[in-house]
Every structure is written in structure tokens, then in C-alpha cells.
């Protein structure tokens, strides 16, 4: 068991970070830093279609515009094979949402669930159309579904900038064939099967993107504050030669440890694996929840405490060694009790969490940046 160092204070110093585009001379591309100030907006388009309105200091704005006005620059949407239980995220929905994201000036992260509903550490159900396939047939289905989805998005001017092959797959996905830690009556851990599915998905992304800009590949697990689980999973990715670009982590205070645990794990993962790391899911309640009834949380469950949580995790990500901490995503801003809006649709203090890094958006002294 690793002996932990005792800490009393985390001091985060962030220096010399250019976070937003700077005005550039004519005929040159603007400088862009792709650090992700991100949001999972998988349900935002649905809310828009339902007529839900959001207010920024009393002014009604489209959701994406409201977020952009406060420095957000990445948006994530998940896709299901054949959505069930009122989930809207089929291909047509994702094409439209992705096009809106790109047209609004955001970078686009696509999250393949590889299920017909929710997929997370406690459930990774195989899509019904794939259940009776052999392993080899299912591997081919993963590649073809991924390829065809990416190609359709490219045709719709919605090619993602980054793609997740699975959602929170620390326990594998496409259960039971790709389950890593089976129940007693199931076969042994299936690392080889999981690797086959991941490689098939990655190959599908490459085939679907074709000659277009190739999206980065993220592998997403829910081990934000857990070094042993992070070590074990990504050592296996190395052993099975899975080719990816970004480690994605979830980190919620009721599931994944303390802020110090996050700090430790990001430092470990950066130094051990040398990959970019994005905290691709986090969240906090702005009103009392069931999680902190027995003991207090790190911040009050209030609108201001919610903002403090996001600021704290973002500063820890920014302090990741070698500049490998590359962003934070909130899940999900339209959710009641832990979203960005009160019950009347008014944006709450959390909307301002990133402004100290993203304002002013342009140089105000007339100077330009040479590319």
C-alpha cells in the first residue's frame, strides 16, 4: 500500500497560461488554447426544443450563447445506439446538437455510450441489437457503428474534435463480454475483450473521419481520486497497446475522494503515463442533497459553494505536472439541484467560475500576436 505524504495546504500557482484567442494580423490564424472550460450539454438541445428559457442577469439567451459569453469553449454530447426511456441522443439529435456546437464556436467532444441507455461504472448494458452476436461480430459492430456515426457527423459539419470510446469504463463496457470485474457466476476479467472493443472503436473513428482532421481519442474512467485503480487500468491499456490521446476522469465529492486525492492522482497519472488529462465529469449541488447529511462536504451546498467547488477542481487540474491537465467539464448544467440555473432559469454564481482566466477575450492595447 502506497504511503501517502501528509499535506495541510494545496498551493496552486498558475502562470503564463494563454487561455483565449488573441487578435492576430490579417491572413493569419488566431491563436487558440484548447484548454477545456467545458460542459456536458447532452440535454440542452432537448430543453431548447421544449421551450425552456435561460436568463443571464435577467436577459434571456440561448444556452450555448450564454455559456460562451462566460468563457466556456468546449461542449460534450453523448450518443446512444437506440435511445430508450426518453433519452433523445440518437444520431439525428447528435448531428443537430453537434452542428450547433461547432457553429457557436465551441470545440465538440462526442461521448459514445455503446448502449441504449445510461452507461456508467455500475451498468454497461450491451445494446439489444448486439446481444446475440459473437465476440468477433460485436467487435465488427463497434467499428462499423463508430465509423458510420463519425462519417455522418462529418457530413453534417459536426465532426467532433475529441471522441470518447465508452463512458466511465473503469469496469469495462459491453457487459458481460467486456466486463472487467465480473460477479462470481461470470467468466474471469475480460481485459483482452475490452481492448478489442476499444481498438475497434478507435479504428472506426479514423475510418469515419477520413481525410478530415482526426479527432483526439479519450479513454474515460471514473477513478478521479484513486491512484491504484488508475494505475491498474492504464497499465493495462499500455500492455494491450491501446492507442489513445487523453485520459478522461470523473470526480464527484460523494464518490471519488477528497480534493487532495484528486491532486495526488492527477500528479501520478501525468508522471506515469504522460498523457493529457481532462476532468471530463464533475458536479456539486447548490441545495442540500442526500450525500452530506452525516458529515459536511468540502463546501456548502449552496450556489456559492457550487462555484467554489468548480474553481477548486479547475485549479488542481491546471496544476497537473508538465501542463498535462487540459480541462474540466461540468455534468450537467441544466440538471435540477446541481445545474447552473435556479428553478426560474436564472444563471447562478457558478457561471462566473472561469472568467478570471478568459477575460478580456482580446488585447485591449492595440497590439497583435504574430503567428
C-alpha positions, 0 to 999 in steps of 0.5 A: 500500500502506497504511503501517502505524504501528509499535506495541510495546504494545496498551493496552486500557482498558475502562470503564463497560461494563454487561455483565449484567442488573441487578435492576430494580423490579417491572413493569419490564424488566431491563436487558440488554447484548447484548454477545456472550460467545458460542459456536458450539454447532452440535454440542452438541445432537448430543453431548447426544443421544449421551450425552456428559457435561460436568463443571464442577469435577467436577459434571456439567451440561448444556452450555448450563447450564454455559456460562451459569453462566460468563457466556456469553449468546449461542449460534450454530447453523448450518443446512444445506439437506440435511445430508450426511456426518453433519452433523445441522443440518437444520431439525428439529435447528435448531428443537430446538437453537434452542428450547433456546437461547432457553429457557436464556436465551441470545440465538440467532444462526442461521448459514445455510450455503446448502449441504449441507455445510461452507461456508467461504472455500475451498468454497461448494458450491451445494446439489444441489437448486439446481444446475440452476436459473437465476440468477433461480430460485436467487435465488427459492430463497434467499428462499423457503428463508430465509423458510420456515426463519425462519417455522418457527423462529418457530413453534417459539419459536426465532426467532433474534435475529441471522441470518447470510446465508452463512458466511465469504463473503469469496469469495462463496457459491453457487459458481460463480454467486456466486463472487467470485474465480473460477479462470481457466476461470470467468466474471469476479467475480460481485459483482452475483450475490452481492448478489442472493443476499444481498438475497434472503436478507435479504428472506426473513428479514423475510418469515419473521419477520413481525410478530415482532421482526426479527432483526439481519442479519450479513454474515460474512467471514473477513478478521479481520486484513486491512484491504484485503480488508475494505475491498474487500468492504464497499465493495462491499456499500455500492455494491450497497446491501446492507442489513445490521446487523453485520459478522461476522469470523473470526480464527484465529492460523494464518490471519488475522494477528497480534493487532495486525492484528486491532486495526488492522482492527477500528479501520478497519472501525468508522471506515469503515463504522460498523457493529457488529462481532462476532468471530463465529469464533475458536479456539486449541488447548490441545495442540500442533497442526500450525500452530506447529511452525516458529515459536511462536504468540502463546501456548502451546498449552496450556489456559492459553494457550487462555484467554489467547488468548480474553481477548486477542481479547475485549479488542481487540474491546471496544476497537473505536472508538465501542463498535462491537465487540459480541462474540466467539464461540468455534468450537467448544467441544466440538471435540477439541484446541481445545474447552473440555473435556479428553478426560474432559469436564472444563471447562478454564481457558478457561471462566473467560475472561469472568467478570471482566466478568459477575460478580456477575450482580446488585447485591449492595447492595440497590439497583435500576436504574430503567428 
